[in-house]
Amino acid sequence: MFTEQPEDFIYNSSIGIHVVSAEGIIVYANECELEVLGYTKDEYIGHHVSEFQRDKHCLSDMMARLGRMEKLKNYPAKVQGKEELKYIIYNSSVYEENGEFKHTRCYGTEVLKTIYDVFFKHFDFSGSADKLLTDNKRLDN
């Protein structure tokens, strides 16, 4: 039987979890998310997600898909950690009320760059892969 409080379960999960409002503001992050990225709650929560996403085209694509209530599965993203660039694979969906986007439910796993590259190579960016690939090569230099 599951007896742990759901809030404690989520906060202490071994996978990064964060919530982004429809306006792009990070409204929640669990301990793993903060630890992986190296930020304190004050440095991360309450900030716009664009402050951390290194690839603006990727962020735009992610938010557009979520805005259409699509689920993101194994979505590769580069995120600026406090000390260094992090490679994260995201799975995300939208919490909505009466068809209105309220916030995301994002789960992220840090991976090595070589793993990120495999996900990136095979991810379906629906026509935007060339632009993303160009931007990612530029960011790696």
VEXGU-485650 format. One record per residue (C-alpha): residue in one letter; x, y, z. Coordinates in steps of 0.5 Angstrom, whole numbers, padded with zeros to 4 digits, always signed. Layout:
% residues N
AXYZ ...
***
This chain:
% residues 141
M+0000+0000+0000 F+0002+0007-0002 T+0003+0011+0005 E+0008+0017+0003 Q+0005+0024+0002 P+0004+0025-0005 E+0008+0032-0004 D+0014+0028-0001 F+0014+0023-0006 I+0014+0028-0012 Y+0019+0033-0008 N+0024+0027-0006 S+0024+0024-0013 S+0030+0021-0017 I+0028+0025-0023 G+0027+0032-0024 I+0020+0035-0024 H+0018+0042-0025 V+0012+0046-0027 V+0012+0052-0032 S+0006+0056-0032 A+0002+0058-0039 E+0006+0065-0039 G+0013+0061-0038 I+0014+0062-0031 I+0017+0056-0027 V+0012+0055-0021 Y+0015+0049-0018 A+0021+0045-0018 N+0023+0039-0014 E+0030+0037-0010 C+0033+0033-0016 E+0031+0039-0021 L+0035+0044-0017 E+0040+0039-0015 V+0042+0037-0023 L+0042+0044-0025 G+0045+0047-0019 Y+0040+0053-0017 T+0037+0054-0011 K+0029+0055-0011 D+0030+0063-0011 E+0035+0062-0017 Y+0030+0058-0021 I+0023+0058-0019 G+0019+0065-0021 H+0024+0066-0027 H+0022+0065-0034 V+0024+0058-0037 S+0027+0062-0043 E+0033+0064-0038 F+0035+0057-0037 Q+0033+0054-0044 R+0040+0055-0049 D+0036+0054-0055 K+0030+0059-0056 H+0028+0055-0062 C+0027+0048-0058 L+0024+0052-0053 S+0019+0055-0058 D+0017+0048-0061 M+0016+0045-0054 M+0011+0051-0052 A+0008+0051-0058 R+0007+0043-0058 L+0005+0044-0051 G+0000+0049-0053 R-0003+0045-0057 M-0004+0040-0051 E+0001+0035-0054 K+0005+0031-0050 L+0013+0031-0050 K+0016+0024-0050 N+0024+0024-0050 Y+0025+0031-0052 P+0032+0033-0052 A+0034+0040-0049 K+0040+0044-0047 V+0039+0047-0040 Q+0044+0052-0037 G+0046+0050-0030 K+0049+0054-0025 E+0056+0052-0027 E+0055+0048-0034 L+0051+0047-0040 K+0046+0041-0038 Y+0043+0036-0043 I+0036+0034-0041 I+0031+0029-0044 Y+0024+0032-0042 N+0017+0028-0042 S+0012+0033-0041 S+0004+0034-0041 V-0001+0040-0040 Y-0005+0040-0034 E-0012+0044-0037 E-0018+0046-0034 N-0024+0047-0039 G-0019+0047-0045 E-0015+0052-0042 F-0007+0051-0041 K-0006+0052-0034 H+0001+0049-0033 T+0006+0044-0035 R+0008+0037-0032 C+0015+0036-0034 Y+0020+0031-0032 G+0027+0031-0034 T+0033+0026-0034 E+0040+0029-0035 V+0044+0025-0040 L+0051+0025-0043 K+0052+0029-0049 T+0053+0023-0053 I+0046+0020-0051 Y+0043+0027-0052 D+0046+0027-0059 V+0043+0020-0061 F+0036+0023-0058 F+0037+0030-0062 K+0039+0026-0068 H+0032+0022-0068 F+0027+0027-0065 D+0022+0029-0070 F+0022+0036-0070 S+0017+0037-0075 G+0021+0041-0080 S+0025+0045-0075 A+0031+0040-0075 D+0035+0043-0079 K+0035+0050-0076 L+0035+0047-0069 L+0041+0043-0071 T+0045+0049-0074 D+0043+0053-0067 N+0046+0047-0063 K+0052+0046-0067 R+0053+0054-0066 L+0052+0053-0058 D+0057+0047-0058 N+0063+0052-0060 
***
